[in-house]
């Protein structure tokens, strides 16, 4: 039997720890599978080919919302290109990822936590650290660790937080063209980091 190198064991331990962390954070059974990234659509969506079935699966990053690229009824949101660029660098076409399914979104995409392989980086955490995504309280109300990462990015004025809280309009409001008054009514305490 061939034993993995110390670096290989460290990677496997890191991956196992990341998957255990995801399970604990979400406190419900999840199905994990591995695949190869086919493409990245925007800052929080990618397409992955499953290793076990060869099926191409559209994946929406669970629990976070990245700035919007231009859509049918809205202009591109500040930092949308940077968010997509970071997701591309973490999960370039042809790279391997582990996907932890959390359900299906309203568009039929797998809502999932994604761990880049090798490396074991939880993609959502990297986007939050860089200040290029929000924790979406509508879908991730108990994601305390992710909210802490978002707060650290906000305090450090990273990414979309660079210009201050009033300029950082969450995508779920941006898409609907609502003004900052609506934002403040929809997200009480957002300025104080209490999402």
C-alpha positions, 0 to 999 in steps of 0.5 A: 500500500502506498502512503500519501506524502505529508503534503498529500495528507495535509491536503486531505485533512484540510479538505475533510476539515472544510467539509466537516465545517460546512456540515456543522455550519449548515446543520443538515445532511448534505450530499457532496460530489466532485467534478470539473469546472466547465465555466463561470457565469458570474461572481456566484454561479458556475457549471461543473461536470460531475465526476460520477455521472458526467452530467453538467450541473449549474451551481449557484453558490449557497448563502452568498450573493455577489455583485450583479453583472448587467442584466435585462433590466439593470446595469452592471453593479460595481465590483461585479467584474472583480467578483467574477474574476475572483471566482474564475481564479479560484475555479478556472475551467478544468479545475477540480472542485468538491460540491456540497449540495444544499438544495435547488434554487428557483432556477433549477440550479444546485445551491451548494457550497464549493470547495476548490481542489487542491487547496481546500478553499471554500469559495464562498469564504474567499469571496467574502474575505475579499469583500466581493459578496454579501452573506444573503440573509434570506438563505443563510440566516445561521451562517455566523462564520460567514457573517463574521468574514463579511464584517471583517471585510466591511471593517477593512474596507475590502472590495465593495466596502471600499466606498463605505456602507451606503455605496454597497447595495446588495444584489437582491435590491440592485436587481429591483432598482430600489433606492438606498432608502428601500435598502435601509428599510429592508436591511436594518442594522446593515450599516452596523454589520448586524446582518 
